[in-house]
Amino acid sequence: MLCAVVWGNMLQAQTIEHNAFKQDFRAAFEQSIGGFDIKAEAPALNGATQTTIVEDKEQGSTSWKVEYRVAGRDEAKKLKEQLAVLVEGALPPGDYKKTQGYGADYFDYLKYTFEFNSEVYAEVNKRPAIEIGALKEGDAYVVVLLLRQPYFPGQYTVKW
């Protein structure tokens, strides 16, 4: 899968290799189950422009934030769709459901969310959640993937 990525004014073609993405994503997913160490280096993700660990002090949780800078609005929308497919293929089989919903922070007000497929609040919140959306930052567009630690960390064992 080939994605166009912009840094500054220079357009660069960058490849997101499916197997490398899956391996990197799964490693970060497993790490998120117990929460990310805010002082540690953020896990890398194949093809990403930048990865960071962010802390939500109000919620008392951490997230892995992955950013992809792209040339324009259309590229951001396409990459958001491609990342949703890649994430769906990297999650534990049959465990997660994908929904599209409102995201006030995103330029098109749409985001994809992946959550554990259950109606039981406690079961959903024992597992990491994923959000994908696209932001406009100045003249650039940034597609963001957030992998949030569970609200009840350390109570889930992933089965690949």
Secondary structure, 3 states (H helix, E strand, C coil): CEEEEEECCEEEEEECCHHHHHHHHHHHHHHHCCCCCCCCCCCCCCCCCEEEEEEECCCCEEEEEEEEEECCHHHHHHHHHHHHHHHHHHCCCCCEEEEEEECCCCCCCEEEEEEECCCCHHHHCCCCEEEEEEEEECCEEEEEEEEECCCCCCCCCCCC
